[in-house]
């Protein structure tokens, strides 16, 4: 069980990750999935699951807004590009390699 210091450090690292991702809106979720096996949506799902486990339910939209720093639909309209055939092929290969 993490102690208060560990929890505070993990929270600080999570906030820094969110800040970094907000500075890198050029990095598409599919790119993150290809390289790391997770994306902003995964982070928002994990946040939502953690909130549920802690007895403080958060909606999917609220969790995504926390991760994206704005409503998901707005972020998508501003930053999300259509996946290229190359990205889709790389994603499919990554899925086969790391199911």
Backbone bond lengths (Angstrom), bond angles and torsions (degrees), N, CA, C in turn:
res aa  C-N    CA-C-N  psi(-1)  N-CA   C-N-CA  omega(-1)  CA-C   N-CA-C  phi
1 X - - - 1.461 - - 1.533 108.12 -
2 X 1.325 117.69 124.43 1.466 119.83 179.96 1.527 111.52 -65.21
3 X 1.324 114.82 145.47 1.460 118.16 175.02 1.526 109.10 -88.57
4 X 1.343 116.85 177.51 1.473 120.63 -176.68 1.522 112.06 -58.87
5 X 1.343 116.99 -40.16 1.467 119.65 179.91 1.526 110.94 -63.43
6 X 1.314 117.00 -44.33 1.461 120.85 179.56 1.525 110.24 -61.68
7 X 1.316 116.09 -45.68 1.461 120.47 -179.97 1.523 111.04 -61.42
8 X 1.317 117.45 -42.72 1.471 121.07 178.82 1.524 110.92 -63.95
9 X 1.321 117.06 -40.38 1.467 120.15 179.26 1.526 110.88 -67.35
10 X 1.327 116.28 -41.92 1.465 119.45 177.99 1.528 110.92 -63.97
11 X 1.321 116.44 -40.11 1.469 120.05 177.99 1.525 110.87 -63.78
12 X 1.325 116.70 -41.60 1.465 120.40 178.78 1.529 110.56 -63.91
13 X 1.321 117.04 -40.53 1.466 120.40 178.79 1.533 110.38 -65.73
14 X 1.325 116.95 -40.17 1.462 121.15 177.88 1.525 110.63 -62.93
15 X 1.334 117.22 -45.08 1.465 120.20 178.54 1.532 110.58 -62.19
16 X 1.315 117.00 -38.32 1.468 120.12 178.40 1.526 110.50 -66.91
17 X 1.334 117.74 -40.07 1.464 121.07 176.34 1.521 110.30 -60.43
18 X 1.330 117.38 -45.55 1.462 120.22 178.21 1.522 110.93 -61.66
19 X 1.323 117.26 -41.55 1.464 120.59 177.44 1.518 111.59 -62.35
20 X 1.315 115.98 -42.69 1.464 120.34 179.18 1.524 110.23 -62.91
21 X 1.327 116.78 -46.09 1.459 119.79 179.37 1.522 111.61 -63.06
22 X 1.326 117.39 -34.42 1.469 118.89 178.94 1.528 111.03 -68.87
23 X 1.328 116.83 -28.02 1.459 120.82 176.35 1.526 111.81 -78.19
24 X 1.326 116.96 -16.92 1.464 121.83 -176.99 1.520 111.52 -115.72
25 X 1.323 115.50 52.06 1.460 119.68 178.81 1.532 111.39 -65.79
26 X 1.340 117.06 -12.04 1.459 120.49 175.47 1.529 111.58 -72.12
27 X 1.314 116.53 -20.52 1.464 120.46 179.16 1.524 107.69 -83.96
28 X 1.303 115.41 115.27 1.454 121.60 -177.73 1.529 110.73 -77.87
29 X 1.321 115.98 153.77 1.461 120.07 177.94 1.522 111.75 -57.87
30 X 1.322 117.48 -37.63 1.467 119.28 179.82 1.526 110.64 -63.65
31 X 1.336 116.85 -34.71 1.470 120.11 176.84 1.524 110.54 -63.80
32 X 1.337 115.95 -43.46 1.466 120.06 177.17 1.523 110.89 -61.68
33 X 1.329 116.41 -42.46 1.464 120.19 179.85 1.528 110.97 -63.49
34 X 1.312 117.14 -40.55 1.469 121.01 -179.88 1.521 110.09 -63.96
35 X 1.323 116.19 -46.82 1.468 120.30 -173.60 1.522 114.29 -84.05
36 X 1.331 117.19 -37.20 1.459 119.67 -170.95 1.522 114.20 -119.08
37 X 1.322 117.19 -13.39 1.449 119.26 179.89 1.517 114.40 79.99
38 X 1.327 116.74 10.22 1.464 121.23 174.10 1.518 108.02 -150.36
39 X 1.341 115.40 162.90 1.456 120.07 -179.92 1.528 109.62 -142.50
40 X 1.300 115.78 -172.66 1.462 120.66 179.45 1.531 111.27 -60.42
41 X 1.331 116.69 -38.17 1.460 119.66 178.40 1.525 110.69 -64.02
42 X 1.322 117.29 -39.15 1.465 120.55 176.59 1.531 109.72 -60.54
43 X 1.317 116.52 -46.20 1.468 119.78 178.81 1.519 111.21 -58.32
44 X 1.330 116.77 -42.53 1.465 118.93 -179.88 1.531 110.86 -67.58
45 X 1.326 117.63 -35.51 1.468 120.27 176.16 1.525 110.64 -65.40
46 X 1.337 117.14 -42.21 1.458 120.88 179.18 1.530 110.57 -64.95
47 X 1.331 116.16 -38.71 1.463 120.76 177.01 1.530 109.62 -62.20
48 X 1.317 116.04 -46.40 1.462 120.86 -179.83 1.529 110.81 -61.84
49 X 1.316 117.80 -42.64 1.460 121.88 178.55 1.530 111.35 -64.16
50 X 1.339 116.75 -41.27 1.467 120.55 178.62 1.521 110.90 -65.08
51 X 1.314 116.68 -39.74 1.464 120.43 178.32 1.516 110.46 -63.91
52 X 1.315 116.28 -42.97 1.463 120.88 177.99 1.532 110.30 -60.96
53 X 1.334 116.56 -46.18 1.465 120.99 -179.68 1.527 111.92 -63.05
54 X 1.327 116.49 -30.24 1.462 121.31 179.63 1.525 112.33 -84.29
55 X 1.329 116.91 -1.27 1.456 120.14 179.53 1.513 114.23 81.71
56 X 1.342 116.18 17.13 1.460 122.00 178.88 1.525 108.33 -126.09
57 X 1.320 116.86 74.94 1.468 119.28 -176.18 1.533 112.57 -56.38
58 X 1.315 114.57 141.81 1.464 123.56 177.81 1.524 106.08 -129.05
59 X 1.313 116.96 136.59 1.457 119.74 179.15 1.525 110.59 -69.79
60 X 1.309 115.35 161.13 1.466 120.84 177.28 1.528 110.26 -58.72
61 X 1.335 116.72 -44.18 1.471 120.36 -179.70 1.519 111.22 -64.10
62 X 1.331 117.45 -40.67 1.474 120.37 179.56 1.518 110.75 -66.73
63 X 1.326 117.59 -41.08 1.467 120.83 178.50 1.525 110.59 -63.70
64 X 1.318 116.72 -42.06 1.467 119.46 178.18 1.526 111.13 -64.68
65 X 1.322 117.61 -38.85 1.466 119.89 179.00 1.526 110.84 -63.99
66 X 1.319 117.19 -35.37 1.468 120.79 176.76 1.522 109.68 -63.67
67 X 1.318 117.03 -45.26 1.464 121.18 -177.15 1.526 111.82 -73.58
68 X 1.328 117.61 -43.40 1.460 121.33 -176.58 1.526 113.22 -82.82
69 X 1.327 117.29 -17.90 1.460 120.45 -179.20 1.518 113.23 79.28
70 X 1.317 116.62 8.37 1.465 123.50 178.74 1.521 106.33 -169.26
71 X 1.316 117.48 167.36 1.465 117.73 175.83 1.538 110.69 -56.27
72 X 1.328 115.10 140.41 1.454 120.43 -176.05 1.520 112.39 -55.63
73 X 1.327 117.35 -43.37 1.469 120.46 -179.05 1.527 110.95 -59.62
74 X 1.321 116.90 -38.27 1.464 120.71 178.31 1.525 110.79 -67.38
75 X 1.335 116.79 -45.51 1.466 120.34 179.16 1.527 109.69 -60.43
76 X 1.322 115.52 -44.97 1.464 120.60 -178.66 1.530 110.90 -60.40
77 X 1.330 116.61 -44.08 1.465 120.39 179.72 1.525 111.74 -65.29
78 X 1.313 116.82 -36.10 1.472 120.74 -177.94 1.520 113.47 -80.19
79 X 1.326 117.36 -37.70 1.466 120.16 -165.24 1.523 116.87 -123.51
80 X 1.319 118.71 -24.01 1.460 118.81 -172.35 1.514 111.17 -84.68
81 X 1.310 114.18 123.22 1.467 121.05 176.67 1.525 108.97 -97.98
82 X 1.309 116.05 159.08 1.466 121.07 174.52 1.531 107.70 -65.66
83 X 1.323 116.89 137.13 1.463 120.57 178.89 1.524 109.36 -65.22
84 X 1.317 115.21 137.81 1.460 120.46 178.27 1.532 109.34 -80.81
85 X 1.329 116.69 161.32 1.470 118.93 174.94 1.540 111.73 -57.06
86 X 1.325 116.80 -35.91 1.461 120.67 179.23 1.529 110.69 -65.56
87 X 1.334 116.93 -42.79 1.463 120.41 178.56 1.524 110.31 -64.20
88 X 1.317 117.00 -43.49 1.458 120.34 -179.96 1.527 111.05 -62.53
89 X 1.322 117.20 -39.91 1.465 120.82 178.14 1.525 110.49 -66.83
90 X 1.336 117.25 -42.33 1.463 120.76 178.79 1.525 110.73 -65.11
91 X 1.323 116.48 -37.90 1.466 120.50 177.66 1.526 110.53 -64.14
92 X 1.317 116.57 -45.64 1.467 121.09 179.10 1.537 110.39 -60.67
93 X 1.323 117.01 -41.75 1.467 121.03 178.61 1.528 110.21 -65.01
94 X 1.319 117.10 -41.92 1.475 120.60 179.04 1.519 110.65 -63.52
95 X 1.327 116.96 -39.26 1.466 121.41 179.02 1.531 110.61 -63.98
96 X 1.335 116.33 -39.05 1.471 119.35 178.33 1.521 110.72 -68.13
97 X 1.328 116.44 -38.44 1.461 121.79 -177.19 1.531 112.16 -73.05
98 X 1.321 116.43 -36.37 1.474 122.16 -177.12 1.524 109.60 -131.40
99 X 1.325 117.23 73.58 1.476 119.63 -176.06 1.519 113.38 -64.32
